[in-house]
Amino acid sequence: MEIAKSIFREYDIRGIYPKEINENLMKQISKAISIKCINEGVSEICVGRDGRISGESLLNSLSSSLSEYGIKVLNIGLVTTPLLYFAAKKSNHKSGVMITGSHNPKNYNGIKLVINDSPVSGSEIYELINKDKSYTKEPAEIIYKDIKKEYIQEVKNNVNINKSIKIVTDCGNGAAGCIVPELFKSIGCEVIELFSEVNGNFPNHHPDPSKIENLSNLIAKVKESGSDLGLAFDGDGDRVGLVTDKGEVVLPDKIMMILSKDILATKKGKIIYDVKCSNALESIILKNGGEPIISPTGHFHIKNGINKHNPLLAGEMSGHIFFNDKWYGFDDGHYSGARIIEIILKENKKISEIESELPTIYSTPELNINVTDESKFKIVENFINEFSLEGEKITIDGLRINFENGWALLRASNTTPKLVLRFEGDSVSDLEKIKHDFLNELSRICPDIDINLV
């Protein structure tokens, strides 16, 4: 069987089902994972899957193959990625495999992997696939377990929700539907549900809250119902989107500002954020006595940063938020929602009032240019080498250039065949000039690219 190397990415494994990722490949991946586990002294691993149509079959293949290679399996079934991480944290060997296509189109699937409490890249697994390993004489045990009640109880014990609040949740027919309604009702919220039924065809909208167009139903329902806020989740529940009581979208770097102010009021420490976040986040962290650390984008890099720096909080512009102050340090969309509600009740203010106290930011959302997986990194490399505008260059992940009146970013997506851009200025005119000059430079250096921002 020919294996597509391109699906073994820096963060994880992700490809089209069944052309690039299928049950036969899952057996090969299971062998590689078992080799990694044995090298790490790990004999037991948790496994789960999101709501994609191919997920159940792929999980069965993964589970049985790991067992045949001698790894004891704790199968927690249909879950969000945070539930899988929670199960892994609670297990003896702190290891887990999540079958998920994350925010990719519905015909994709893939794997997120943590072994011995550390993330494992897809490229590392690829290097192990061709190594030899035989099945054990007797398959290891497979145990089936429902982790949701334990998780809900721990969240209830962790957050202080002392009165009812009305919220709208939009699970986008993703795996979050298996936990979000029950969780928020359990902590005392009045919950109006949108699209909680898990359906891998995503019939209502794609479960990606980083795209404003996917929030239109949520915005309308918050306004119509007079709710206190709206929460949206991606396909595997590890990212959150926030809509205020006025129906306005709060971008994730502003969510990070709200969370940073709250956490730093009682504890001082480090906060990690990715290269796509606003300069205003760094300023707020410093103003409130924290230590800001900028990171490459991607849960793989953020998790390694958490292991290295032990921050109180970490987050990305995509909506991944990692609480490490009184939670477990993994990205968890539904727990993030609970913490936002805790702040609203603690401050005794509407979320729109809390957001209005933050600096005014003149920025774009994340913008994309469609390219190919084969060309995207080379494009960024050429751009970095030939870029001629004056400014402070940060090249930990593509090129972020800080100007006196704002900044611009170009990086390659590690999960899709796209270039990722974002722009920010001190004023609307600064923003427009920075965007104009930066795109002109991109057009000069890379004339063959169709600069059609989406």
C-alpha positions in Angstrom: 0.0 0.0 0.0 1.4 3.4 -1.0 1.5 5.8 1.9 1.0 9.6 1.3 3.8 11.2 3.2 2.1 14.6 3.0 -0.6 13.5 5.5 2.0 13.1 8.3 2.1 16.7 9.3 4.0 18.8 11.9 1.1 18.8 14.3 -0.7 15.5 13.5 -1.9 13.2 10.8 -4.7 14.4 8.5 -5.9 13.2 5.1 -8.8 12.4 2.8 -10.8 9.2 3.6 -10.4 6.6 2.1 -7.9 7.8 -0.5 -5.2 8.9 1.9 -6.3 7.6 5.3 -8.2 4.3 5.8 -8.4 1.2 7.9 -5.4 -0.5 6.3 -3.2 2.6 7.0 -4.6 2.7 10.5 -3.0 -0.7 11.1 0.3 0.6 10.0 -0.1 3.7 12.2 -1.0 1.5 15.1 2.2 -0.4 14.7 4.2 2.8 14.7 2.3 4.1 17.8 3.0 0.8 19.6 6.8 1.1 18.8 6.7 4.7 20.2 4.8 3.5 23.3 7.2 0.7 24.0 10.2 3.0 23.6 8.5 5.3 26.2 7.7 2.5 28.6 3.9 2.9 27.9 1.8 -0.2 27.9 -1.7 1.4 27.9 -3.4 4.0 25.8 -6.7 5.8 25.6 -8.5 6.0 22.2 -11.5 7.9 21.0 -13.0 9.5 17.8 -15.1 12.5 16.8 -18.4 12.3 14.8 -17.1 12.0 11.3 -18.7 9.2 9.3 -15.4 7.3 8.9 -14.5 7.6 12.5 -16.2 4.5 14.0 -14.6 2.1 11.4 -11.1 3.8 11.8 -11.4 3.6 15.6 -12.2 -0.1 15.5 -9.2 -0.7 13.3 -6.9 1.4 15.5 -8.2 -0.3 18.7 -7.9 -3.9 17.6 -4.5 -3.3 16.0 -3.0 -1.6 19.1 -4.3 -4.6 21.1 -2.6 -7.1 18.7 0.7 -5.2 19.1 0.4 -5.6 22.9 -0.9 -2.2 24.0 -3.8 -2.2 26.4 -6.6 0.0 25.0 -9.1 2.1 26.9 -11.7 2.9 24.3 -13.9 5.9 25.2 -15.8 5.9 21.9 -17.4 9.1 20.5 -15.9 12.0 22.3 -14.4 15.5 21.9 -10.6 15.8 21.8 -10.6 17.5 25.2 -12.4 14.4 26.6 -9.7 12.2 25.1 -7.0 14.4 26.6 -8.8 14.3 30.0 -9.0 10.5 29.9 -5.3 10.4 29.0 -4.4 12.7 31.9 -6.4 10.4 34.3 -4.7 7.2 33.0 -1.6 5.7 34.4 0.5 6.3 31.2 -1.0 9.7 30.2 -1.3 8.6 26.6 -4.0 8.9 24.0 -5.0 8.7 20.3 -7.8 10.9 19.0 -9.3 10.1 15.5 -10.4 13.5 14.3 -10.5 15.6 11.1 -10.7 18.7 13.3 -12.0 21.6 11.2 -11.1 20.1 7.8 -13.9 19.2 5.3 -16.1 16.3 6.1 -14.3 13.8 3.8 -11.1 14.2 5.9 -10.0 12.3 9.0 -6.8 12.1 11.0 -5.1 11.6 14.3 -4.0 13.7 17.2 -1.6 11.9 19.5 -0.1 12.3 23.0 2.3 9.8 24.5 3.7 10.0 28.0 2.0 13.4 28.4 3.8 14.9 25.4 2.5 15.6 21.9 3.8 13.4 19.1 4.1 14.8 15.5 2.8 13.0 12.5 6.3 13.2 11.0 7.7 11.1 13.9 5.0 8.4 13.3 5.9 8.4 9.6 9.5 7.6 10.5 8.4 4.6 12.5 5.9 3.0 10.0 8.6 1.1 8.1 10.1 -0.4 11.2 9.4 -4.1 11.9 7.2 -5.2 14.8 5.3 -8.5 15.2 2.0 -9.0 16.8 2.1 -10.3 20.4 1.1 -13.9 21.1 -2.0 -12.8 23.0 -3.8 -9.5 22.2 -3.8 -7.0 25.0 -7.1 -6.1 26.8 -9.5 -3.6 25.3 -11.7 -1.8 27.9 -14.7 0.3 26.9 -15.4 3.3 29.2 -17.7 6.4 29.3 -15.6 9.3 30.6 -18.2 12.0 30.3 -19.7 11.9 33.8 -16.3 12.0 35.5 -15.3 15.0 33.3 -18.6 16.9 34.1 -18.2 16.4 37.8 -14.6 17.6 37.7 -15.6 20.8 35.8 -18.4 21.4 38.3 -15.9 21.2 41.2 -13.4 23.4 39.3 -15.5 26.5 38.3 -17.6 28.7 40.5 -20.9 29.2 38.8 -23.2 30.5 41.5 -26.3 31.5 39.6 -28.1 30.7 36.4 -27.1 32.3 33.1 -28.8 31.9 29.7 -26.6 30.7 26.9 -26.9 29.5 23.3 -24.6 26.7 22.2 -23.8 25.8 18.6 -22.0 22.5 18.3 -22.2 22.5 14.5 -23.3 18.8 14.4 -19.8 18.0 15.6 -18.7 15.8 18.5 -19.2 18.6 21.0 -22.9 17.7 20.9 -22.1 14.6 23.0 -20.9 16.7 26.0 -21.7 20.4 25.7 -25.5 20.5 26.4 -25.2 18.2 29.4 -22.1 20.0 30.7 -23.6 23.5 30.7 -26.9 22.3 32.1 -25.0 20.6 34.9 -23.2 23.7 35.9 -26.4 25.6 36.2 -26.9 27.3 32.8 -30.1 27.6 30.9 -29.1 26.2 27.5 -30.6 26.9 24.1 -29.1 24.3 21.8 -28.2 24.7 18.1 -27.1 21.6 16.1 -26.3 19.3 19.0 -27.1 16.2 17.0 -23.8 14.6 16.0 -23.8 14.2 12.2 -20.6 13.8 10.2 -22.2 15.4 7.1 -22.4 18.7 9.0 -25.8 19.6 7.4 -26.2 23.1 8.8 -22.8 24.7 8.6 -19.2 23.6 8.9 -18.1 23.4 12.5 -15.3 26.0 12.4 -16.0 29.0 14.7 -12.9 30.8 13.4 -14.9 31.6 10.3 -17.5 34.4 10.9 -19.9 33.0 8.4 -20.3 29.8 10.5 -21.6 32.0 13.5 -24.6 33.5 11.8 -27.1 31.1 13.3 -25.6 31.6 16.7 -25.6 35.4 16.5 -29.3 35.4 15.4 -30.4 33.0 18.2 -28.5 35.0 20.9 -30.3 38.2 19.8 -33.7 36.5 19.3 -33.6 34.8 22.7 -32.0 37.6 24.8 -29.3 35.3 25.9 -26.3 36.3 27.9 -23.8 34.9 25.4 -23.3 32.4 22.7 -20.6 29.6 22.5 -19.6 27.8 19.3 -17.4 24.8 19.0 -15.4 23.2 16.2 -15.8 19.6 15.0 -13.8 18.0 17.8 -14.6 20.5 20.6 -11.1 21.7 21.3 -11.8 25.3 20.0 -14.4 27.8 21.2 -16.0 30.8 19.5 -17.7 33.6 21.6 -20.7 35.8 20.8 -21.7 38.6 23.2 -25.2 39.4 24.5 -25.4 42.0 21.7 -24.6 39.4 19.0 -21.0 40.6 18.4 -18.2 38.2 17.8 -15.3 38.3 20.2 -12.1 37.2 18.4 -9.9 34.7 20.3 -7.1 37.1 21.0 -9.6 39.3 22.8 -10.9 36.2 24.7 -7.3 35.7 25.7 -7.1 39.3 27.0 -10.3 38.7 29.1 -8.9 35.5 30.5 -5.4 36.9 31.1 -6.7 39.8 33.1 -8.8 37.5 35.2 -6.0 34.9 35.9 -3.3 37.5 36.5 -5.4 39.3 39.1 -4.7 36.4 41.6 -1.6 34.7 40.2 1.5 36.0 38.4 3.2 34.0 35.7 3.8 33.3 32.0 1.1 33.4 29.3 1.8 31.9 25.8 0.1 33.1 22.6 0.7 32.4 19.0 2.0 34.7 16.2 -1.5 35.5 14.9 -2.5 37.3 18.1 -2.8 41.1 18.6 0.0 43.2 20.0 -2.7 44.4 22.5 -2.6 41.0 24.2 1.1 41.3 24.9 0.4 44.8 26.4 -2.4 43.5 28.6 -0.3 40.6 29.9 2.6 43.0 30.8 0.2 45.6 32.3 -1.2 43.0 34.6 2.1 41.6 35.8 2.4 38.6 33.5 5.2 37.4 31.3 4.2 37.2 27.6 5.7 34.4 25.4 5.1 34.4 21.6 4.9 30.9 20.0 4.6 29.4 16.6 1.0 28.5 15.8 -0.3 24.9 16.4 -1.3 22.8 19.4 2.0 20.8 19.0 4.1 23.9 19.6 1.8 25.3 22.3 1.9 22.0 24.2 5.7 21.8 24.0 5.8 25.4 25.2 3.5 24.5 28.1 5.8 21.6 29.1 8.8 24.0 28.8 7.5 27.2 30.4 4.7 26.0 32.7 2.5 29.0 31.9 -0.8 29.9 33.6 -2.6 30.1 30.2 -1.9 29.6 26.5 -4.0 30.3 23.5 -4.1 30.7 19.7 -6.0 32.9 17.3 -7.8 29.8 16.0 -9.7 29.5 19.3 -7.5 26.8 21.0 -7.2 27.8 24.7 -5.1 25.9 27.2 -5.8 26.5 30.9 -2.9 25.5 33.2 -3.7 27.5 36.3 -6.2 25.2 37.8 -6.9 22.8 34.9 -4.8 20.3 33.0 -3.0 22.4 30.3 -4.7 20.9 27.2 -6.8 22.8 24.8 -10.5 22.5 25.8 -13.3 24.4 24.1 -16.1 23.5 26.5 -14.0 24.1 29.6 -13.0 27.5 28.1 -16.7 28.3 27.8 -17.3 27.5 31.5 -14.4 29.8 32.5 -15.8 32.6 30.4 -19.2 32.2 32.2 -17.3 32.1 35.6 -15.8 35.5 34.8 -19.1 37.1 33.7 -20.7 36.1 37.1 -17.6 37.1 39.0 -17.5 40.5 37.4 -21.3 40.9 37.6 -21.2 42.4 34.1 -22.4 41.5 30.7 -19.8 40.0 28.4 -20.3 43.0 26.0 -19.4 45.3 28.9 -16.3 43.2 29.7 -15.3 43.2 26.0 -15.8 47.0 25.7 -13.2 47.6 28.4 -10.5 46.1 26.2 -8.4 48.2 23.7 -10.0 48.9 20.3 -8.2 46.8 17.8 -8.1 47.5 14.1 -7.4 44.2 12.6 -8.5 41.6 10.0 -9.6 38.1 11.0 -7.4 35.3 9.8 -7.3 35.5 6.0 -6.3 32.7 3.6 -4.8 32.3 0.1 -5.3 28.9 -1.6 -2.1 27.3 -2.8 -0.9 23.7 -2.6 0.6 21.6 0.1 3.7 21.1 -2.0 4.3 24.8 -2.6 3.2 26.6 0.6 6.4 26.4 2.6 8.6 27.3 -0.3 6.5 30.4 -1.0 6.9 31.5 2.6 10.6 30.8 2.5 11.1 32.9 -0.6 9.0 35.7 0.9 11.1 35.8 4.0 14.3 35.9 2.0 13.2 38.7 -0.4 11.0 40.8 1.8 12.2 44.5 1.7 9.9 46.5 4.0 11.5 47.9 7.2 10.3 46.5 10.5 11.1 44.0 13.3 11.0 40.6 11.7 9.8 37.5 13.7 10.5 34.3 11.8 9.5 31.6 14.4 6.5 30.7 12.1 6.5 32.3 8.7 7.1 36.1 8.8 5.5 38.4 11.3 6.8 41.9 10.8 6.1 44.6 13.5 5.9 48.2 12.3 5.6 51.3 14.4 1.9 51.4 13.7 0.9 47.7 13.5 2.0 44.4 12.1 1.5 41.9 9.3 1.8 38.1 9.1 2.3 35.5 6.4 2.7 31.8 7.4 1.9 28.4 5.8 -1.0 26.5 7.3 0.2 23.1 8.7 -3.2 21.5 8.2 -4.5 22.8 4.9 -3.1 23.8 1.5 -3.3 27.5 2.3 -1.3 30.6 3.2 -2.4 32.3 6.4 -2.3 36.1 6.7 -3.4 38.7 9.3 -3.0 42.4 9.6 -3.4 45.0 12.4 -2.9 48.7 12.6 -3.2 51.5 15.2 -6.1 53.0 13.1 -8.2 52.0 10.2 -5.9 53.9 7.8 -2.8 52.3 9.3 -4.4 48.9 8.9 -5.3 49.5 5.2 -1.8 50.8 4.4 0.0 47.9 6.1 -2.3 45.4 4.3 -1.8 47.2 1.0 2.0 47.4 1.2 2.4 43.8 2.5 0.2 42.3 -0.3 2.1 44.4 -2.9 5.3 43.0 -1.6 3.8 39.4 -1.8 2.7 40.1 -5.4 6.2 41.4 -6.3 8.0 38.4 -4.7 5.5 35.7 -5.7 3.9 36.9 -8.9 2.4 33.5 -9.8 0.1 33.4 -6.7 -3.5 34.3 -7.1 -3.9 36.7 -4.2 -7.6 36.1 -3.6 -8.1 36.5 0.2 -10.8 34.3 1.7 
